[in-house]
Amino acid sequence: MPESMPKETPLCQFFGQCGGCQYQDIPYAEELERKGAAFKEALAARIDIASWDIKPVVASPKVYHYRNRLDLKLVRTRKGTIHVGYSPASKGQILEIERCPIGMEKIADYIIQLRADASANLPEKYRMANLTLRCGDGDKVFWGGIGRKSNHLSPENYFYFSFQGKKIHYSLDTFFQANLSILPLLAEQMRALPIWSKEVVVFDLYGGVGLLGLMVHDLVKGVINIEENTHAVSVADYNVKSNSIENVATLEGRVENVLPGLLDQLDCADNIVIVDPPRAGLTEKAVANIIGLTKVRHLLYLSCNPETLAANLSGLMAGGWAVAFVQPFDFFPRTRHLEALVLLSRK
């Protein structure tokens, strides 16, 4: 992009002070180019990508008001004054915001009310709290963070994301992708890959509430979601039951303990593994376990960190896997973060 390209006026008064956003002052097209270049640079620093066909970054349908979750800090001073907002990029007092332009409208509008609600419910012994404010495709807005069970929701209060006539639910205390607007584009890209058939089983490892497996369950024989977090397992079971899905099951436990016995029972050797790890990526043990899997032909890796993705890909490639497809997605507009969908197949 030319250096003379006009700048944009940031929507947030704290832009430059808050560590959340880095690109509110440039056009979105320039942001996508910068992110794509940084993604390739991070990969190239660790592995040889010269022969790879890395696609241009898929733009988010929403550049602002896309996040379904905001995490805010609450601090009570010695004088008893309560402040709610974001931590600054450098040391200093909390940035007391009234509205966040990257939060979905429902929660962006709720921040002032959150300050009042949290203040009214704050026990005397609390000096600090980490507050979670969340919403979904419906009208519900809930928050938690004060008290051990404050992030627990009953099924009737779950949030949901609408997809192909289904409602895929999540809670305050479960992981879910932050940008609902781009998820249909991710699903479209996944479903277009030439790897699905009615003979294969998909293993959604560390699968949480089952989002990625539910996006492709109708294309395969079945989906087995393996998750060790009890709360996520409960929501995953609810997703299967509430949508009357018959070919998806969730197993609670560690992947290393559950997966090997399941693979031994399969006749087809072309099965598929999906992983969506946290920013720290897959552990060395997890990479070794995937390398050692039998009866698995394809691996779909959804990454939110190019540095740990590069390290994991290096290990997987050394273990006999080859990168077949790389598609970055801008799940987090106006920030430096980027997601990437990578398809690997056995050599």
Summary of the structure (lengths in Angstrom):
residues: 347
radius of gyration: 21.2
end to end distance: 37.8
largest distance: 67.9
contacts: 1085
relative contact order: 0.13
helix: 29%
strand: 26%
